[in-house]
Amino acid sequence: MKEEKIVSKEELIELFENKKIVDTGKGWIMAGKEIEIVALHNVDPKFLQDIANSKFYKLILKEGI
């Protein structure tokens, strides 16, 4: 099962500013493990929404890493 955590946009920005999440250019690393960042939108259709304009984001630990 994947580990997941939901954070607000402000919390996500703080995680990057405090270097708790690092962009390696090939992926995002948090606590030494690669993660996915998924924007959570409250409106449809979701595919029309800009990833930067979401209020909440889901951080997912990638399996097998």
N, CA, C and O atoms as a DFTB+ gen file, in Angstrom:
260 C
 N C O
     1  1       0.841      -1.190       0.000
     2  2       0.000       0.000       0.000
     3  2       0.884       1.250       0.000
     4  3       1.902       1.307       0.689
     5  1       0.482       2.232      -0.773
     6  2       1.240       3.477      -0.833
     7  2       0.929       4.354       0.369
     8  3      -0.209       4.421       0.833
     9  1       1.965       5.028       0.866
    10  2       1.781       6.022       1.923
    11  2       1.355       7.319       1.273
    12  3       1.927       7.732       0.265
    13  1       0.342       7.971       1.852
    14  2      -0.154       9.221       1.297
    15  2      -0.332      10.256       2.401
    16  3      -0.597       9.923       3.556
    17  1      -0.177      11.522       2.013
    18  2      -0.397      12.627       2.939
    19  2      -0.990      13.776       2.140
    20  3      -0.501      14.088       1.055
    21  1      -2.032      14.407       2.656
    22  2      -2.643      15.544       1.987
    23  2      -2.188      16.817       2.697
    24  3      -2.268      16.928       3.920
    25  1      -1.708      17.775       1.900
    26  2      -1.226      19.042       2.439
    27  2      -1.864      20.191       1.675
    28  3      -2.278      20.034       0.526
    29  1      -1.937      21.347       2.322
    30  2      -2.449      22.542       1.653
    31  2      -1.365      23.103       0.741
    32  3      -0.200      22.714       0.828
    33  1      -1.758      24.011      -0.122
    34  2      -0.805      24.663      -1.018
    35  2       0.281      25.367      -0.202
    36  3       1.462      25.306      -0.544
    37  1      -0.127      26.033       0.873
    38  2       0.832      26.745       1.719
    39  2       1.824      25.779       2.371
    40  3       3.019      26.063       2.448
    41  1       1.314      24.628       2.840
    42  2       2.202      23.623       3.447
    43  2       3.192      23.077       2.419
    44  3       4.366      22.873       2.730
    45  1       2.717      22.842       1.195
    46  2       3.593      22.341       0.140
    47  2       4.704      23.345      -0.162
    48  3       5.863      22.963      -0.322
    49  1       4.355      24.611      -0.238
    50  2       5.356      25.651      -0.482
    51  2       6.389      25.663       0.635
    52  3       7.585      25.774       0.366
    53  1       5.944      25.551       1.891
    54  2       6.865      25.511       3.038
    55  2       7.798      24.312       2.965
    56  3       8.983      24.426       3.277
    57  1       7.267      23.154       2.552
    58  2       8.101      21.949       2.441
    59  2       9.230      22.164       1.435
    60  3      10.356      21.726       1.671
    61  1       8.942      22.836       0.313
    62  2       9.986      23.141      -0.658
    63  2      10.943      24.202      -0.118
    64  3      12.158      24.059      -0.259
    65  1      10.419      25.263       0.498
    66  2      11.268      26.332       1.029
    67  2      12.210      25.824       2.118
    68  3      13.361      26.254       2.196
    69  1      11.723      24.912       2.957
    70  2      12.532      24.362       4.046
    71  2      13.374      23.169       3.607
    72  3      14.035      22.521       4.418
    73  1      13.332      22.891       2.286
    74  2      14.100      21.802       1.677
    75  2      13.742      20.432       2.241
    76  3      14.569      19.520       2.238
    77  1      12.502      20.286       2.730
    78  2      12.028      18.967       3.149
    79  2      11.611      18.154       1.938
    80  3      11.613      16.923       1.972
    81  1      11.248      18.859       0.852
    82  2      11.059      18.235      -0.460
    83  2      12.066      18.887      -1.388
    84  3      12.170      20.112      -1.447
    85  1      12.812      18.053      -2.115
    86  2      13.837      18.551      -3.024
    87  2      13.498      18.093      -4.440
    88  3      13.188      16.924      -4.670
    89  1      13.562      19.034      -5.387
    90  2      13.359      18.712      -6.798
    91  2      14.722      18.380      -7.390
    92  3      15.592      19.247      -7.481
    93  1      14.909      17.124      -7.792
    94  2      16.195      16.686      -8.336
    95  2      16.296      16.908      -9.834
    96  3      17.354      16.699     -10.428
    97  1      15.196      17.332     -10.447
    98  2      15.168      17.443     -11.896
    99  2      14.650      16.167     -12.541
   100  3      14.198      16.180     -13.686
   101  1      14.716      15.067     -11.804
   102  2      14.201      13.777     -12.284
   103  2      13.035      13.301     -11.428
   104  3      12.376      12.316     -11.763
   105  1      12.781      13.994     -10.328
   106  2      11.700      13.624      -9.417
   107  2      11.803      14.426      -8.134
   108  3      12.726      15.219      -7.950
   109  1      10.842      14.207      -7.251
   110  2      10.827      14.896      -5.963
   111  2      11.230      13.919      -4.869
   112  3      10.763      12.780      -4.843
   113  1      12.095      14.362      -3.969
   114  2      12.602      13.530      -2.881
   115  2      12.186      14.141      -1.546
   116  3      12.388      15.331      -1.302
   117  1      11.594      13.297      -0.678
   118  2      11.215      13.713       0.674
   119  2      11.686      12.626       1.631
   120  3      11.355      11.453       1.454
   121  1      12.447      13.008       2.630
   122  2      12.989      12.074       3.620
   123  2      13.750      10.932       2.948
   124  3      13.674       9.780       3.375
   125  1      14.486      11.274       1.886
   126  2      15.314      10.284       1.207
   127  2      14.568       9.345       0.277
   128  3      15.167       8.415      -0.263
   129  1      13.265       9.565       0.075
   130  2      12.468       8.682      -0.782
   131  2      11.744       9.499      -1.845
   132  3      11.330      10.634      -1.606
   133  1      11.599       8.897      -3.026
   134  2      10.917       9.580      -4.117
   135  2       9.416       9.618      -3.861
   136  3       8.822       8.636      -3.415
   137  1       8.811      10.775      -4.154
   138  2       7.374      10.940      -3.976
   139  2       6.742      11.468      -5.261
   140  3       7.424      12.018      -6.126
   141  1       5.436      11.290      -5.367
   142  2       4.629      11.910      -6.405
   143  2       3.842      13.033      -5.739
   144  3       3.486      12.929      -4.566
   145  1       3.572      14.096      -6.475
   146  2       2.732      15.179      -5.978
   147  2       1.547      15.293      -6.924
   148  3       1.715      15.529      -8.121
   149  1       0.345      15.122      -6.377
   150  2      -0.875      15.138      -7.174
   151  2      -1.753      16.290      -6.704
   152  3      -2.063      16.394      -5.517
   153  1      -2.158      17.160      -7.636
   154  2      -3.050      18.269      -7.305
   155  2      -4.461      17.731      -7.109
   156  3      -4.934      16.914      -7.899
   157  1      -5.133      18.188      -6.056
   158  2      -6.515      17.793      -5.777
   159  2      -7.415      18.986      -6.067
   160  3      -7.265      20.043      -5.454
   161  1      -8.343      18.821      -6.994
   162  2      -9.236      19.909      -7.385
   163  2     -10.661      19.601      -6.963
   164  3     -11.076      18.442      -6.940
   165  1     -11.414      20.657      -6.627
   166  2     -12.802      20.507      -6.193
   167  2     -13.799      20.670      -7.327
   168  3     -14.999      20.489      -7.118
   169  1     -13.336      21.005      -8.512
   170  2     -14.244      21.275      -9.626
   171  2     -13.947      20.350     -10.799
   172  3     -12.841      19.825     -10.924
   173  1     -14.938      20.158     -11.652
   174  2     -14.778      19.367     -12.869
   175  2     -14.872      20.275     -14.064
   176  3     -15.514      21.319     -13.950
   177  1     -14.298      19.973     -15.183
   178  2     -13.412      18.812     -15.365
   179  2     -12.008      19.097     -14.841
   180  3     -11.442      20.162     -15.089
   181  1     -11.464      18.141     -14.121
   182  2     -10.180      18.308     -13.461
   183  2      -9.037      18.531     -14.454
   184  3      -8.073      19.230     -14.141
   185  1      -9.139      17.944     -15.643
   186  2      -8.035      18.055     -16.586
   187  2      -7.834      19.479     -17.094
   188  3      -6.796      19.779     -17.684
   189  1      -8.806      20.358     -16.876
   190  2      -8.662      21.749     -17.302
   191  2      -8.008      22.625     -16.239
   192  3      -7.730      23.797     -16.491
   193  1      -7.764      22.077     -15.070
   194  2      -7.215      22.856     -13.961
   195  2      -5.692      22.882     -14.001
   196  3      -5.052      21.887     -14.340
   197  1      -5.129      24.010     -13.656
   198  2      -3.686      24.188     -13.571
   199  2      -3.194      23.571     -12.266
   200  3      -3.780      23.806     -11.208
   201  1      -2.128      22.789     -12.334
   202  2      -1.602      22.126     -11.129
   203  2      -1.209      23.135     -10.053
   204  3      -1.295      22.823      -8.865
   205  1      -0.784      24.328     -10.437
   206  2      -0.341      25.334      -9.467
   207  2      -1.503      26.028      -8.764
   208  3      -1.290      26.716      -7.765
   209  1      -2.722      25.863      -9.262
   210  2      -3.863      26.566      -8.680
   211  2      -4.733      25.694      -7.781
   212  3      -5.864      26.070      -7.475
   213  1      -4.242      24.565      -7.362
   214  2      -4.996      23.705      -6.471
   215  2      -4.833      24.191      -5.025
   216  3      -3.800      24.759      -4.667
   217  1      -5.854      23.964      -4.205
   218  2      -5.754      24.349      -2.790
   219  2      -5.095      23.262      -1.962
   220  3      -4.496      23.545      -0.925
   221  1      -5.204      21.991      -2.424
   222  2      -4.624      20.865      -1.697
   223  2      -3.869      19.945      -2.645
   224  3      -4.187      19.853      -3.831
   225  1      -2.866      19.266      -2.104
   226  2      -2.041      18.350      -2.873
   227  2      -1.882      17.058      -2.087
   228  3      -1.837      17.066      -0.857
   229  1      -1.797      15.946      -2.816
   230  2      -1.557      14.648      -2.190
   231  2      -0.108      14.274      -2.461
   232  3       0.329      14.272      -3.612
   233  1       0.637      13.958      -1.410
   234  2       2.024      13.475      -1.532
   235  2       1.967      11.964      -1.391
   236  3       1.459      11.448      -0.395
   237  1       2.488      11.255      -2.384
   238  2       2.409       9.786      -2.403
   239  2       3.816       9.217      -2.480
   240  3       4.573       9.549      -3.392
   241  1       4.171       8.361      -1.526
   242  2       5.449       7.682      -1.536
   243  2       5.417       6.644      -2.651
   244  3       4.525       5.796      -2.683
   245  1       6.385       6.704      -3.567
   246  2       6.427       5.750      -4.666
   247  2       6.878       4.392      -4.132
   248  3       7.790       4.306      -3.310
   249  1       6.232       3.345      -4.607
   250  2       6.558       1.986      -4.164
   251  2       7.838       1.488      -4.818
   252  3       8.205       1.923      -5.910
   253  1       8.502       0.582      -4.143
   254  2       9.672      -0.056      -4.709
   255  2      10.926       0.783      -4.684
   256  3      11.906       0.473      -5.362
   257  1      10.894       1.843      -3.905
   258  2      12.070       2.709      -3.851
   259  2      12.624       2.716      -2.446
   260  3      13.621       3.386      -2.178
